[in-house]
Amino acid sequence: AIPIMESGYQNLLPSANPSSGAAGLWQFIAPTARFFGLKVNKHVDERMDVEKETDVAIRYLLSNKLIFNSWQLAIMSYNSGERRVREGIE
């Protein structure tokens, strides 16, 4: 359901979301993609590789689940960021 909500299940280029610069089926911003090992530069953008971006999405969700001990909060932090979820909890 996450890629349906994020991108309408379309592998979108960063230009489709100029305000955030998010790209791909899972709508990763470049810093998050790089943190999880995807290459994002002027020559290659692995956020557009469905297999690689899906692997990162799974690892990101599992990481957030470990942090918050809740699937609901893991999904919320996927969309809004871990910092915002932490601030909301505090």
C-alpha positions in Angstrom: 0.0 0.0 0.0 2.9 2.4 0.6 4.0 2.8 -3.0 0.4 3.3 -4.0 0.1 6.2 -1.6 3.6 7.5 -2.3 3.6 7.4 -6.1 0.4 5.9 -7.4 2.6 2.8 -8.1 4.5 4.8 -10.8 8.3 4.9 -10.9 8.4 8.8 -10.9 11.4 10.9 -11.8 12.6 13.5 -9.3 11.2 16.2 -11.6 7.6 14.9 -10.8 8.1 16.2 -7.3 10.2 19.3 -7.5 9.5 20.5 -4.0 10.9 17.3 -2.3 13.0 15.9 -5.1 11.7 12.4 -4.2 11.9 9.8 -6.9 10.9 6.2 -7.7 8.1 4.0 -6.8 8.9 4.4 -3.1 9.5 8.1 -3.3 12.9 8.3 -1.7 14.7 11.7 -1.2 18.3 11.5 -2.2 19.8 11.6 1.4 17.7 8.7 2.5 18.5 6.7 -0.6 22.2 7.3 -0.2 22.1 6.5 3.5 20.7 3.0 2.6 23.3 2.5 -0.2 21.7 3.7 -3.4 23.7 5.7 -5.9 22.2 9.1 -6.6 24.3 11.5 -8.7 24.2 13.3 -12.0 25.0 10.1 -13.9 22.9 7.5 -12.1 19.8 7.4 -9.9 19.2 4.0 -8.4 15.9 5.3 -6.9 14.6 4.4 -10.4 15.6 0.8 -10.1 12.5 -1.0 -8.7 14.4 -4.0 -7.3 17.0 -1.9 -5.5 14.6 0.8 -4.2 12.2 -1.9 -3.0 15.1 -3.6 -1.1 15.9 -0.2 0.5 12.2 0.4 1.4 12.0 -2.9 3.2 15.2 -2.2 5.1 14.1 1.3 5.9 10.7 0.1 7.3 12.4 -2.7 9.3 14.9 -0.1 10.7 12.0 2.2 11.7 10.2 -0.8 13.3 13.2 -1.5 15.4 13.5 2.1 16.5 9.8 2.6 17.4 8.7 -1.0 18.1 5.5 -0.3 16.2 4.6 -0.9 12.6 2.2 2.1 12.6 5.0 4.4 13.8 7.4 2.8 11.3 5.1 3.6 8.5 4.4 7.1 9.8 8.2 7.7 10.0 8.6 6.4 6.5 6.5 9.2 5.3 7.3 12.0 7.6 10.7 11.1 9.0 12.0 9.6 12.2 12.6 13.0 13.8 9.0 14.2 13.4 7.7 10.9 14.9 10.1 11.2 17.8 9.0 14.8 18.3 5.4 13.7 18.3 6.0 11.0 20.9 7.8 13.5 23.1 
